[in-house]
Amino acid sequence: MTEAQIILSHSRQSGIVAIASGEQYPWAHTALAESGFQRDDDGVWHLPADDPQTTVVDLIRCAKRHRTSVNMSSRRFIGDAARDLARLLPGQWHASVEVYSHPAWQEDLVPWIWDSGELGRPQRADPLRRAPHRRGAGHHAAVHRAPEPPTRLLG
């Protein structure tokens, strides 16, 4: 993994979204902010749809100055998948994205996962796999990106 990187993805609801990661993730945050992306409450950055001055090309140029790589994900934005799943579950469920930018933060979640097999491996192996959590009536579920697309693991 590079020291700092930005993963771009497309969201049906939000358009182009970005998640910063790596041991030097603040470099990525700086590049995103300086290039005009806006951060939401979940820590996901959005390309403003109403601001024609902000472009992905600007982000790439700015990221280079901040020693940050920019990559486009071929996968669907995990927040969209989480919201779709929440709509299908019985009862009232809320979907949110939790961003763990530093690789050590993702590793901190491993003890909380009761399964050390398929659910635990994505947490340990790839800190870029995000774990959005669903909460409803005291119940929790987590969706993880599985190593092989387009699979998702629910636990």
N, C-alpha and C positions, 0 to 999 in steps of 0.2 A: 504494500500500500504506500502511496505517496504521503509525504508529510502533511499536505493539505489538499483536499480535492472537493470539487462541487459536482454533484450528480444532478443532472437535469432530467426531468420527466414531464410527461403531459398528463394533466388532470382534466377530466370532463368538466368539472365544476370551476376550476381555477385557471385553466390554461397552462402555461409553462411554470413549473415549480422547481425549486432547487433545495437540496439538502447538503450542508457542509459537513465534512468529516475529516478525520485524520488527527494525528497528535498535535498538529499546528492548525487546527480548525479555525482559530481566530483570524488567521490570514484569509481564509475563505470568507468568513463573515465580513471582513473589511472590504474585500473585492465585491461581494454582493451589495453591500450598502452603498459603496462609492459608485457602483454602476447603476443604481436606481431601483434595485429589487427591494421589495417590502416584506418584512418578517411578520408572520401571524403569531397568535398566542401559543400555538403548538411548536413553534420553532422552525416552521417551513417557510421558505422564502418564495415570493411570487413576483413574476414579471407583471408590472401593472398594465392592464389591458387598455387603460385610458391615457397612457403616457407614451406617445410615439417616439419620444426622445430616448427611452430606455430600450436597448436591444441586446440580444445574446452576443452579437459581435462586440459590443462595448464591454460586456462581461468578460469575454475571452481575453480581450486586450488588458483589462484591468487585472484579471487573475494572473496573467503572466508577470505583471509588475509585482504582484504579491506572492510569487512562487507557488501558485496554486494551479492544479490541473482542472480542466473542465471536461466532463464526460457526459454523453447522452445515454440514458438507460433505454433499453429496448423493452423493458417491462412496464406494465401499467402502474400508475401511481398507487402505492399501497393504501393511501387514504381513500381513494375511490373504491377499492376492493373492500375495505373495512366498512364504509358506509353502505355498500350494496349488501354485505353480509348482515349488518345490523337491521336493515329493512326486512330481511327474510326470517329473522329470529322471532319467536313468540314474545310478546310483552314489549316493554319499552327499553330499548337499548340505545346507548349513545356511543358513537365511534369517534375516536380522537387518535392522533398520531403522536407518538412519543419519540423524539429525536435524541439519540445518544451519539453526539458528535465525536467524542474521544473514544478510542477503542477500549480503554480500560473501563469506561462506564458501561459499555455493553457487556463486558465480562462480569461486572458486578451483578448482573441479572441472573447469571447461571444458577446460583444456589436457590433462587426462588422458583426455578422450573423443576417440577417434580419428576420429569422424565429426562434421563440423561442421554437418551437415544435421539430420535428424530427431532424432538423439540429443542434439546440441549445443543446439538451439533451446530445449527445455524448461529446460535448465540456465541459459541466459542470460535467458530471457524471464520466468520466474516462479520466484522463490526458494522458493515454497511447494511446488513439486513435489519430492517426496522420492525419494531414490535408495537403496533397500535393495539390499544386495549379497549375492550367493550365493557361497559358497566351498566348493570341493570338490576335493581332490587337486591343489591348485595352480591351479585354474581360477577365474576370476572372471566374474560376470555382474552386470549392473545392470538393475533394472526402474525405468523412469521413467514418471510419469504423462504421457500425451500431452495436448496442448492440447484435444483433443476427446474428451470422455468417451464411452464407457467404455474407450477405447483405452489400452493400455500398450505401451511400447516396450522391447524387450529388446536389450541390447548387451553 
